[in-house]
Amino acid sequence: MGRPRRLEQQAGRYAVVDGIPFELPVRSEQTPALMAAFSIDPDAAARLLPGNELHPLRVWRKALLVVTVVNYQITNIGKYIEFSIAIACTHGSQPAPRVLPLLMQRTYGTGQYVYDLPVSTEISVKGGKGIWGMPKHQANLDFLVDDEWVSSQYDLDGQVAMRIDVRRPGSAWLPVSTRGTNYCAFRGMLMASYIYFQGRLGLHFMRPGSARLTIGSHPRVQALKTLEIEEQPLFAGFFPETHGVLDDHFECWFLSEGRPPTTEMEGIRSVVDLGQSEQWLAPPKR
């Protein structure tokens, strides 16, 4: 899927947002990534979605937990790893029919709700959370590739939060060029951002043993254990190299509840004092 002409016209121009200078468009190059999707209970997934307009994407009778780890090599703000934990979803007043949102993504607002998004650097937190509302925070991350496996571990406060291992495919044979929609909750709003990416994917589909997901002991990820995650992935894959562009346009809507909220969602105070360090924390303990 081609990116908007507006982004092409912005190429070579410069912006400063919240003190972060960058050249347009916001992009990544020469970047490997792994991903895996696991079937989960849709009712449990719905309980983790904010507001009343996000709904679990149903594939047959199940919803999907999608884990994507991107090892950014060339970006506007330097190198960093991003570990995305998300629930595939649709956006609208009513739940969408099964499977059809995969074919009509814009009609049903098909995307993923990003539940957690640890990253390597402070500047990535400041930009990703402050501008696009992504739930970024700095954590101990790695991205390891050998002849058999591609693996990433996410530690926080000295505890294991999550580890994902994907069996390395024999070749990256499937060309992918698409738009992805990320929904995030920040400042009491549901925020949607859009990324255009392309690369060649090595893919396992419904292959036993093609990926292993481990949820650790950190409190931040314990709610994921309520999802009844199936051990075998629906699919798993590895991009040896991707190219991506983050849209300079995003949307947001007020999040509402059936009664007045009693707790305040994380807001702008969490980013105003952040700096622009590109320093990584120590790698996780394996």
N, C-alpha and C positions, 0 to 999 in steps of 0.2 A: 504494500500500500504506500503510495507516494506521499511525501510530506507536503504540507500546504505551501503554496507559492510564496506566501508572506515570509516564511522562514528563509527561503532562498533569497528573497530581496533584502533581508536583514543581514545577510552574510557580509562580514568585514566591518560591521559597525560595532560600537562598544557601549556598554551600560555599567552603571554602578548601582547596586541595590543593597540597602542595609550595610553600606560600606564595603561590599565585595565587588571589585571590578572584574569584568569578564568580557571577552569578545563573543559576539553573536555568530551563529546560534550556539546554545549550550549543547555540547556534543561530547561523544566519546569515540575513540578509535582503538583498533588493535586490542580489543578487550575480550578475554575468555569468560565464559559463564556456564554454570551448571543449573539444572532445574529438575524438579520431580513433583509429581502430583499424586496425592493419596486420597482414596475415597473416605469420606467422613459422614457422620449422621447429620442430615440437613436440619433437623429441629435443634440440635445442639449448636450447629453453626449459626443458626438464626439468632440465638441468644447472645452471640458475641458481636453481632452487627449493630452499629449505633443507629438511633433514630427509627423511622418507620418506612423508609423508602429504599433501603438496600435489602435484597433478598438473596439467599443462597442460589447459585446456579446449580440446577439439578441435571445430572447426567444419569439417565435411568432413575433409580430410586435413591441415589446418593448425591452428596455435595462433594466439593473438592478442596483440600488443603494444598496450596501451591507454595513450594519452597524454591526460591531462586537466589543464587549467590553470584554476584558479578565482581570480577577482579579488574576494576577500572585501571587501565594503564596510561592512557592519554586522555585527559579531560581539561576543562577550563579551570579547574581548581586542584589539579595534581592527581596523584595516584591514591586510591583507597579501595577497600573492599566494602561491599554492601550486601547484607544478608537479609533477604526479604522473606517474611512469613505472612502468608495471605490466604484469604478465603475467596474463591471464585464467586462472583456475584453479578446481579443485574440491578438496575436502578429504575424505579418507577413507583407508581402508587400501588401496584399489585404485583405479586410474584409472576414471573414469566413462565410460559410453558416449558416443558423439558426439551433439551437438545437444541431447539430452534434458535435460542440466543447465540449459539456458536456460529450460526450461518448469517444472522441478522444482528450483528453486534451493535451498530449505531441505533437501530430501532429500539433495542432493549437495554441500552446503556451497559452492555456487557463489559466486565472488567474484573478487578480484584480489589477487595478491601484489605489494605495493608495493616495487619494486626501489630506487627513489630518490625523495626527496621534498624538494627544496629549497623554502625559504620565505623571505619577506622580513624577518621580525622575530625577534629573540631570544626574546621571550616565547612565540611560536608554537613554537619549537624546544623550549623548556623544558616547555611543557604537552603538546605532541603526542608527544614522545619519552618524557618522564618518566612520563606517565600511561598512554598508549595504546601505547607502544612503536613509534610511527611513526618511520621513518628520516629525520627532519627535520634539516636543517642550513641555516644562513643562506647565501644566495647573491645574486648580482645578477640581478634578474628584472624583466621588464616585461610589460605586457598592452596591446596596441595594437589599436584598432578603427577601421576606416575604411569607406567605402562598398563596397569590394570584398573586403577580407580582415580576418580576426581573427588576430592573431599574438602569440606569446610567445617570448622568448629567455631562456635560462638560461646565465649565465656564472659561472665559479668560478676564483679565483686568476688572474684576468686572461686566461683561456682560454674559448673557446666550448665549452660542454658539449652543448647541444641547442637547436634552434629548431623550432617547429611553426607552420605557416601553414595556416589553414583558410579556404577561399573562403566569403565570407559568403552564407548562403542568402537568397533573396528574402523569406522570411517565416518566423516561428517558429510553425509550424502544428500541431505534434504535442504534445498534453498528456502530460506524464510525471509519474508519482507512484510512487515505488518505494523499496525498501530496498537499500542497497549494503553489501557485506561487504569490509572491507580486512584482509588478512593481512600481518603484518609480523614480522620477526625482530629480537629485542632481548633482551639479558641471557641468551642461551642458550635462549630460549623463542620459540615461535610464538604470536603474539598476534592475536586477531581482534576488530575493533571494527566497529560498525554505524552507518550513517548513513541517515536518512530524508530524501529531498529531493523537491521538486516544482518544475516550471517548464514552459515551452513551448519546444520544441526545433525549430530549423530544421535539417533533416537532408538530407545527400547520401548515397545508398546506391549503392555500386559505381560511382561517377561518376569517370571519369578526370580528374585535375587538381583534385579537390576539396580536397586537402590535400598539403602538402609537409613532409617530415620530414628534418631535417639533424642528424646526429650529429657533434659537433666533436672536438677533439683532447684534451680533458681526460682524464686516466687513469681517472677515476671512471666514465666511461661506455663505455670501450673494449670491455668484454665484450658490450655490446649489439650490436656489429658482428658477432658470431658467430651471430646469430639469423637471418641471411638474410632480412632485412626486405624485403618486397615494396614497390616504389615507390608503387603505387597503393593507396589506403586501401580497406578493406572498407566503412567508413562514416566520415563526418565530420560534425560539427554544431556549432551555436552556440546557447547559451541566453542571450538578452539579460538575463534575470533569473531567479534561482532562490531558493528558500527551503529551508533545511536544518536538521535537528536531529541532533546527535550523541548516540547512546545513552549513558546513564551506566553501562551494563553492558558488560563485555567478557570474553573468555575467553582462556585461555592454556594451552599444553601444552609440556612439555619437548621440545626438539629433540634428536634422537639421531643418531648415526652408527654405521657398522658396526664401527668401532674407536675407541679413546679419542681424542678431539680433541686436536690438537697446538697449536691456536691458540685464543685466547679471543675470543669475540664481543664487540662493543662493549657496554658495560654502564653501570650507574648512575653511574659516575664521570664519564661524559661530560655529565651534566646537573646534578650537584649544585651546581656553582659558577656556573651560568648565572643571569643577572639577568632583568629583566622589561621590557627596553627595547622600545619600539615603533618605534624608528628603523630606516629602511630603508638598505641599502647603495646606492651609486650604481647607476643603471640600466646594463644591459649595453651594450657597444659594438657597434653594428650596422654 
